[in-house]
Amino acid sequence: MSVAVIVSMHMLRTVLIVCIYMLQAAVIVSMDMLRAAVIVSMDMDMDTLIHLLKGSLGSGILAMPLAFYNSGLLFGVLATFVIGFICTYCVHVLVKCAHILCRRTQVPSLGFAEIAEAAFLAGPPAVQRLSGVASATINWFLGIDLLGCCCVYIVFVAKNLKQVVDFYTDDHWDLRIYMVLMMPVLIAINMVRNLKYLAPLSMIANLLIATGLAITFYYIFSDMPALETRPNFSTWHQLPLFFGTAIFALEGIGVVMPLENNMKTPTHFVGCPGVLNIGMFVVVTLYTSVGFFGYLKYGDETKGSITLNLPTEEVLAQSVKVMIAVAIFFTYALQFYVPMEIIWKAVNHRFGAHKLTAEYIIRTVLVIATVGIAAAIPNLGPFISLVGAVCLSTLGIMFPAIIELVTFWEDPGLGRFNWVLWKNLAIILFGVLGFVTGTYSSIDEIVREFGTNVE
C-alpha cells in the first residue's frame, strides 16, 4: 500500500473522529440548551404564579370569616369553591378570546379593555359602534373597583389602629379622626408618579402581611370550638352579603391579562394544570381555610376583618393589627396607581401646558374623595360586599361572558344548539343576580348601621 493511501486513510480517520466528537459535543450542548430552556420556562411560570398569587391575595382574605358568618360553615365551603370555579372559568374565557382577537387583529397582546374593544369591532355589525363604550365601561369599572378598594383600605387601617390606641389611652377618638390624620400622608405618598418607586413599599407590605397572617393563624387555631357550635347554613337574607364579600376577596381579574401578556410561554397560563388553575386553586383553598376556621373560632362575634377579633390586651395581637394596618396603608398607593392612570389618560388632553399641576391636583382630590367616602361609610363588612357586588360581579363574571358572545357570534359560531349562547346567558344571569341582591343587601346593611349610629 502506498504512502499516499496510508496518509489519506489516517487523515480520513482523523476527520471522522473529529466529526464524531463534534457531533457528541453538539448533542450535549443541545441537551444543555434544552434543559436550560425548560428551566427558564419553569422559572418564568413560577414568577407568573407568584405574581398571580400576590395579585389575588389581598385584604379580602381577612374578610373571609365574615363571609362565612353570612353563609354558614358547610355552605360557605361549597359556595366559595363554586364562585372560585366560576371566576377561574371566566378568566379562561377572557384569555381564550384574547388569543383569538390577537390573531384577528395581528397584534401581540391585548389588555382587558382592549379585548372588549377588539371583540366589539370584529363582532356583529349591530354592536360594532359600541366598541368605544365597551372599552370605556371596563376602564371605568376597573377604576371604581380599585378606588373602592382604597376606601376599604382606609376603613381597615383606621379600625385596626383605633383598637390599639384605645387600649393605651382614655381618649377614645372617633374613627373618622384617624382617617383625617392619615390623609396628609396618603396625599404625600400618592404624589409619586412612577410605579418603580413604590416597589419598596410593596416588598415591605408583603413581608408585614405574611408575618401578620402567620400570627393570626396562631390565634385562630388556639382553643378551637367544636364544629357543632356553628351553623352549616345561615339565612337566605345573608347570602348576598356572602357573595359580595367572597367575590371581592377572590377576584383578581385586573392582574390576569398583564401577567399572561408578559409570559414567555402564554400557553402555560391556561394549560392543564396551568399557572392560572394552580394559582386559583391555591387562592381558593387558602381563602376557604381562613373563612372556615376564622368563623369557627369567633362565631357571631366575627368582624369585618379577622384582625379586629384578636385580643386587644396582648402585645403580640396588637403587633399584628399594626403590621397589617401599615401593610394595607402602603398597598393603598399601589391600588391608587391604576385608577389614576385610567382617569388621567381620559382627561389629560384638556390641560394644555399645565398638565403636571393638573395631575397633582387630581391626585389630591381623589385621595380626599376616598377618605371622604370611607368616613361616610365606616362599616367594613357591608362596604367590602358593596364593592364586590357592584364592580367585581361585572368585571369578573358578566363582561367575560359578553366578550365571548361577541367574539364567537359569527366566527367560529355559537356551537351546536347555540350552547355558547345559553352558557354565557346563564353566567350573565348569575352575575346580574349577584350584582342586584349583593348591592341591595349591602346598601340596606349600611343604611341600618347608619341609622343605629345616628340614634
N, C-alpha and C positions, 0 to 999 in steps of 0.2 A: 504494500500500500504506500502510495507516495506521501511525501511530507506535506504537500498541499492539502491532500484529502484529510490527513490526520489533524492538521491545524484547523481545517474547516469544521470537522466534527467537534473538536474541542470548543470552537467558537459557538457552534450551534447549541452544544450542551450548556455552555455558559449563558447564552441568551435565554434558553428555556428555563434554566434555574432562576435567572433574574426575573423573568416573566412570572414564574410561579410565586416567587417571593412578593413581587408587586401585586399580584392578584390576591394573595393572602393578606397583604397589608391593606389593600382596598376594601376587602371584605370586613377586616377588623375595624377600619375607620368608618365604613358604612354602618356597621353594627353599633359602634360607639355614637355616631351621629344620630342613629335611630333611637338609641337608648336616651341620649341627651334630649332629643326632641320630645320623647314621651315624658321625660322628667319635667321639662319646661312646660309642656302642656298640662301635666298634673299640677305643677306649681301655679300656673295661670288659673286652672279650675279651682284650686284651693283658695287662691286670692279672691276670686269672684265669690266663692261660697262664704268666705269670711266677711266680705263687704255686704253680701246679701243678708247675712245674719245681723250685722251691725245696723243695716238699714231697716230691718224688720223688728229687731229687738229694741224697743224704746220704753218710754214711761208707761205705755199701755200695759206692760206686764205687771206693774204694781197695782193696776186697777182690776185685774182678773178675778181676785177673790170677791170683789163687789159684783162682778158679772155672775159668778156662781151663786151669790146671795139672791140674785134676781131670777135664777133658773132652777136651783136645787143641784145636789151633787151629781146624781146619775144623769139627769137630763143635760146638765152643764157639760159633762164629758162628751156625751154623744153629739150635742149640738155644736160644740167647739170644733170637733173633728169634721162635722158636716160643713160648717162655714169655712173651715180651713181648706177642705177639699174643693168647695165652690170657688173660693178666691184663687187657689192654685190653678184650677182648670181655666178660669177666666184669664189668668196670666199666660197660660199656654195658648189660648185663643189669640190673645193680643200679639204674642211673639210670632205665631204662625202667620197671622195677617201681615205683620211687618215684613216677613221674608217674602211673601207673595208680592206685596206692594213695592218692595225694593227691586225685585226683578222687573216689574212692570214699568217703574219709573227710572230704572237704570241708575239708582243711587246706592251707595254702600250701606247707609244706615239711616234710620228714622227715629225721632223721638215720639213720645206719646201723642202730643198734639199734631205732629206732622203725619203720623199714621192716620189719624182721623181725617185730616185734610186730604191726603192722598187717596184714601178709601172713597170719600165722597166725590172727589174729582173724577175718579175712574169708575164710579158706580153708575146706577141708572140715571138717565137724563133728568128725572124729576128731583133728584137730590144733589145734583152737581153744583147748583147755585148756593147750596148751604154749606159748602166746604169751609169757607171762612168762618161761618158761625160755629161749625163743629170744632174747629181748631181753637177759636177764642173761648168757647164754652169749657173745654177741657182745661185750658190755661187758667181761666178764672176759678174753676172749681179747685184746681191744684193750689192756687194762691189762697183761696178762702180756707181750704183744709189746713194748710201749713200755718196761716195766721191764727186759725182756731186752735191749733196745737200750741202756738206761742201763748195764747190766752190761758190755756190749760196749764202750761208750764208755770206761769206767773202765780196762779192759784196754788199750785202744788208747792212751789218754793215757799210762798208766804205761810201756808198752813204748817209746813214742817218746821220752819224757823220759829213761828209763833209758839208751837208746843214746847220747844226747848227754852226759849226766852221766858215764857210764862212760868216755867218751873223754878227759875232762879230769881225772878222779880215779883213784886206785888202789884206792879202796874201792868195790868193785862190790856195791852193796846188792842184796838180794833184791827182786824185782819187787813183792812184797806190801808192802814198806815204803813204796814210792811211793804205793800205793793208800791205805794208812793215813794218810799225810801229806796226801793230797787230801781225806780225809773231813771234817775240820772246815770247810774252805772250801765243800765241797759242801753241808753241812748249813746253813751260813750263807746261801748263795745260795738254797737251796730253802725258806727261811723266807718268801720273797717270795710273797704270796698273790694278787697282781694281775698278770695277764699283761702289761699295758701297760708295767709297769716292767721287764720282761725284754726289751722290744723293742730297746733299745740293744745288748744282748748279741747278739741275732740279727743286727743290722747288722754288728757287729764280726766275728762268726763268718763271715758270708757273704763279707766282704772278705778275711779271712785264708784261707778255703778256696779262693777264686778265685785268689788270688796263689800259694798253695801248689801248686795243681793246675797252674798255668802253668809254674812252675819244675820240677815233677815231669815234665811233658811234655818239657821241655828235656833232662832226663837220659835219659828213655826213648828219645828219637829220636837220641841221640848214640851212634855206633858200634853200629848195629843189626845183629845177626847175620842170616844167611841163613834163609829160611823152612824150608829142608830140615833145619835143625838141631833143629826141634821136631816132635813127632808130630802128625798130624791127629786122632788119636783116642787117648785114654789107656787106661783099662781099665773094664770094666763095674763093677768093685767101687768105683771112684771116682765114678761118675756121680751117686749120691745126694748126695754132698757138693757136687758142682756144682749140683744142683737147689736144695739148701738155700741155698747162697751166692747164687745168681742170683736166686732169688725174694725173698730178704732185701733184695737191692740194688734190685730193680725194683719191688717192690710198695709203692705209696703210697696204698692204698685208704682209709686213715684220713683223708686230706685231701680226698677226692673230693666227698663229699656236702656238707660245709660250703662248698666253692667253688661247686658247682653251685647250691646254695640261694641264694647271695649274688650270682649273676649277674643283670644287668638283663634279659638275654635268655637264659634257660636252654636254649632250643633250640639256641643256638650251641655249647653244650658238647659235645653228642654228634652234631651235624650232620656234613655232609660238606663240607670236610675236618674241621671242628670243632676246638674247643680241645683236647679230650681226645686225638683222633687225632694232631694236630700235636705236642702235648706229649709223648705217649708215644713217638712216632717219634723225636723228638729225644733223649729219655732213653735209649731202647734203643740208638740209634746211638752215643751218647756212651759208654755203658757197654760196648758191644761193642768200641769202639775202644780204650778203656783196658785192657780184659781181653786183647784180642788182642795189642796192642803191648807191654803190660806183661809178659805171659808170653813173648812172642817175645824180649824183651830179657833177662829173668832166668832163664828156663827152670826147671830143677829147684830153683834157689835161691829161687824165688818165695815170699814170706812172706805172712802173713795180711793185712798192709796194705802196699801198694806203697811207702809212705814208709820202711818198715823196710829196704828194699833199697837205698835211696840211700846214697851213700858217707858213712861216719861221720866221716871226717877232713876233709871240706870244709865250710867255714863256710856256704856257700850251701845245701848239703843239710841241714846242721844247723838252719838257719833255717826250712826247710820243715817239719822234724819238730816244731819248737817252735810254729810258726804253726798248723799243723793240730791239734796237741795242744791248744793254747789254744782254738781254734775248737770242737773237739769237746767240750772241757770246758764251755764256755759253752752248747753245744747240749744238754747233759745237763739243765739246768734247764727248757728248753722241752719236751723229751720227758717229763720228770717231771710236768709240769703236768696232762696229760690223765689218766694213771692215778690220780693223786692226786684229781682231781675225781670219777672214777668210784667210787673206794673211799670217799671222804668222803660222797658222796650216799647210799651204801648203809648207812653206819654212823652218820651224824651225829645221828640221832634218839635214839641211846642215851645221849647225854652230858648232856642237860638244860642246866643253866646253865653248864657247864664246857666248852662246845664249842670255844672258842678254844684253851684249854690242850690239849684232846684233839687238836685238829688239828695243833698244833705237835709234839706227842709222836708222832703217826702219821707226820708228815713225817720226823722224825728217825729213827724206827725203819725206815722204808722206805729211806732213804739208807744207813743202816748195813747193811741187808739186801742192797742191791745191791752194796755194797763187799765184803761177806762172800762173796756168790756169785761175784763176779769174782775174789776171792782164791782161792776153791776151784777155779775153772776158768780159769786164766790163759792158756789156749791160744786165741788169737784165731780161727783158722780154723774148727775144729770148733764153737766157741761160736756164731759167726755162722751156720753151717749149721744148728745145732740150733734157734736162734730162728726162722730162715726156715722150716724143715721143720714145726715144731710149730704156730706161730702163723699164718704168712702163707699156708701152703697151705690152712688152714681159712678164714681171713678173706677171702683174695683169690680163692680158686678154689671151694671147696666151698659156703660159705654163700650166695654169689650164685646158684649153680645151685639150691640148695634153696629159696631165696626165690622164684625164678621158677616152680619147680614148684608151690609152694603158691599163688602168686598166680594162675597160669593154670589151675589144676586144674579149676575149674568155669566160670569166665568169664575170658577168651574161649575156654577149652578148650586141649587139648594138640595141636591141629592134625591134619592128615591122617596116618594111620598112627601117631599118637601121637609124632610126630617130636620135639616139645618134651621129652617124657619121655625118649626114648632119647638125645637130645643131652645133656641135663643129667645123665643117669646116666653117660655117658661122661666128662663133665667131673668129676663127683664121684669116679669111679674113678681118674682121673688125679691128683686131689688126694690121695686116700687112698694111692695108690701112692707119691707124693712124700713124704707125711707119714710113712708106715711106714718106707720104705727110708732116707729122709733122717735120721729120728730115730735109727734103729738104727745107721747108719754114723757119725753124729756122736758118739753116746754111746760106740760102740766105739773111735773115734779118741781121744776124751777119756780113756777108761779106759786105753788103751795108752800114751798120753802120760803119764798119771799114774803108771802102773807104771814107766815108764822113768825118770821123775824121782825116784821113791822109791828105785829101785836105784842 
